[in-house]
């Protein structure tokens, strides 16, 4: 007898007609098990070179990703903060991380689907499908941890800021790379080590282990963004530091917040010269 996950995987195989088509199907799915399965199946088949990049039969790219009825989406300032020294606080943090990882799945897939006609090497899509595969893994890990703690994704409100940032850069791949991997993903490198330490302080080693996996993978995700941002800048004969700062000022609302994990960022190819000058000047 097939499990539900196996059935979803088999159905995913049937509907994936190209890499772009698979990415669009995953983005549009409101069933989160189906979304993550299609994302990972598309990535696997692409890595095995069993898919074309795109097809005339690809469905239309939706304006917004598919989502279940919950969680309710509210403005970021209204998302309640809780102490990690309580079970409710740890659940709230894990719920917020699950929401970030879910958005990260769709953001990686959107880069592939939206920019599939860009004149870039196939290795560009290799990198972003690896990111999508790992973000799907992260979402499942965090959701499973929430369930271990008697909760689930959707139990608490969340905000929509991550997708809004993607929408703002929908027509410019270089701007998308500047804002999503090099600001939003890089922020995870700054804040996750402290969260790992706090989880261990509370004795929640299982949640800390999940954060360890996410942190180590996210370094690679920022590196993918930095690699291709530099590639596009070189092709356009633009200075990458200056281009990054110009694109952030034009496309990102809100200041870049210290402290920065300069070592992890530099390991991923994002040196302080990129972001230090923006700490107080990107709040237009």
N, C-alpha and C positions, 0 to 999 in steps of 0.2 A: 504493500500500500504506500502510495506517495504521501509524503508530508506536505503541508501547505507551502513550505518554503520551496520544496522540489517542484510543486505544481506551478508556483509563480515563476521559477527559473525556466521551466519548460515553455510556459507562455511567453516569457521574455524572448527566448530564442526565436520564436515564431514571428514576433512583431519587429525585431531589429533588422532593418533592411540596409542600413548604412550607419556609419558612426554618428553622423549628424542626426539621422532619424532616431537612433536609439537615445541620444542625448535629449532630443525634444520629447520623446515619449516619457522619459524619466522625469524631466522637468515638469511636465504637465500632469503627472500622476498625483492624486490626492491620497492614495494608499501608500503609506510610507514604507511598508515592506516591499511593495511592488517597485516604488521609486528606487530604493537602494539596490534591489536585485537587478533591475534593468541597467542601472549605472554600472554595476560591477560586471554584469554579463557583456555589456557593450565594450567596456575596457578590456576584458579578457579576450574577446573575439578580435578587437582591434590589435592588441599586442601580438596575437597569433596571425595577423594579416589575413583574417577571414572576412573582413568588411571593407567596402569602399569608403572613402571619406564622406561622400554625399550621393544622393539619388534624386531623380526627378519626382519620386514618389514620397519624399520626405514630407511629413505634416508641417503645418505652419508653426512657427515658434510663438508660444504664448507670451503675452505681456507680463504675466505673473506666474510664478510656479504654483503647481497644484498643492493644496493644503487641506488637511482635515478640518472639521468645524472648530476644533479646539487645538491650540490655545487661542484665547482672545488676544488680539493685537492692540496694544495701547502705546501712547507716547513713551519714549525711553525714560523720561524723568519720573514717570508714575510707576515704574517697575520697582517694587519694594525690595530693599536690601535687608538681609538678615545675618545674624552672627553664625559663623561656621561652627561655633561650639555647641549648637543645638542640632538635633536631627532635622528639624524643619529648615534650618539654615543651610545645612549640607544638601538637602533635597532641592532647595531653591537654587543653590549654585549649580548643581548638576542639571537642573532643568534649563537654566540659562545657557549652560554649555551645550546641552542637546540642541537647543534652538540655534545656537551659533553653528554647530556642525551640520545641522540640516540645511541651513542657508548656504553653507560652504559647499555642500554637494551640488546644489543648484547653480551656484556661482561658477564652479569649475565646469559644469556641463554647459552653462550658458556661453562661456568663453569659446568652447568648442563649436557649439551650434551656431552662435551668432557670427563668428568670424571664420567659418569654414571656407569662405571664398578668398580669404587673405592670402597673398603670395608669401607663405612661410613654409619651411620644411615640414615634412611629416612628423619629425621629432618634436615639433611644437605640440602637436596633438597627443603624442606619446606622453609628454610631461603632464599635460592637463588631465588626461584620462587616468594617469597614476594618482594625481591629486584627488580626482573624483572618487576613485576606488577607495582610497584611504579615508576620505571624509565620510563615505558611506559606512566604512568599518567603524569609525569613531562614533557616528550617530548610534549605531547598533550597540556598541559597547556602553555608551553612557545611558542609553535607554534601558538596557538590561540591568545596569547598576541601580537606576531609579526603581525598577521593578523589584530588585532585591530588597530595597528599602521601603517597599509598600506603596510606591507612587508610580506615576507614568508620565510620559511626555503629553502635554495638553492639560495637566492638572492646574497649572498656574498661568497667569498672563505672560505675554512676551511682547517684544517690540519689533518693528519692521525696518529699523534703520539700515540693516545690512543690504536688504534688497533695494532700498531707495538709493543707496550708493551705487549699486550696479546699474539701476535705471538711468542715473545721471551720466554714465559713461557708455551708454549703449551704442553710440555711433563712433567711438574712437578707441581702438584697441590699446594704443599706447597709454591713454588716460585710464582705461580699465585696469591695466597692469599696475599703474602707479597707485591707484586708490585701493584695489582689492588685495592683492598679495602684499604690496609694499607698505601699506598702512594698516589695513584691517587685520590681515594675517600676522603681520609683524608685531602688532599689539599683543597677540597671544604669547609671543616669545618674552614680552616684558612682564606680563602678569602671572603666567602659569607657575613659575618656580615658587613664588610666595604662596600660591594656592596649594601646591603640592606639600609644602612645609606645614601649612595649617592643617591639612587633612591628616598628616602624620601625627601632628600634635594632639589631635582629637582621637587618635587611635583608629581612624578609618583608612586602613592600609589598602583596602580593596579599591576605594575611590582614588587614592593617591596613585595606585598602579595604573589605573585607566588614564589619569592625567599624564603619567610618564610616557605612555604610548603616544598620546596626542602631541605632547611637547616635542618628542624626538621626530615625529613625522612632519610637524609644522615647520621645522627648520628646512626640510627639503622643499616644502611648498613655497616658502619665501624665496628659496634659491631658484626654483623654477621661474617665479615671477621676475627676479632680478636678472636672470640669464636672458630672458626674452625681452625684457625692457631694454637692456643694453644692446641687444641685437637690433631692435627696431630703431633705437637712437643712432646706432652706427650706420644703419642703412639710410637713415634720413640726414646723416651728417650733423647730428645734434649732440651737444654736450649732455650726458645723461643726468648729471647733478642739476644742471640748470633746467633741463626739460622736466625733471621730476618736480622741482619746486614750482615751476610755472603751472604744471598740470594739477598739482595739489591745490594751489591757490584758486584755480579756476573751477575745480570739480569737487572739492571736499569741504564740507561745512563743519566747523568746530576746530579747536586747537589740537595740535599733537601734544600729548601729555607725557611728561617725564614721570617716573624714571624710565630710562631705556636700558634694555639688555644689550649693551653695545657689543659684547663678545659674541653672543648668539647671532645678532643681526649681521655682524661682520663676517662670521662664518658662512652666512647665507648670501653674501655678496652685497650687503646693504650697509655701507660704512657711514659713520656719523656725518660726513660732509653732505649726505643726502638730506637728512631730516633735522639736524640741530637748528638750522636757521629758521625752520618753520614752527618752532615750539610756540612762539608768541605771535606769529604773523598770519596764521591760516584760519582765522576766526571770522572771516568775512561772511 
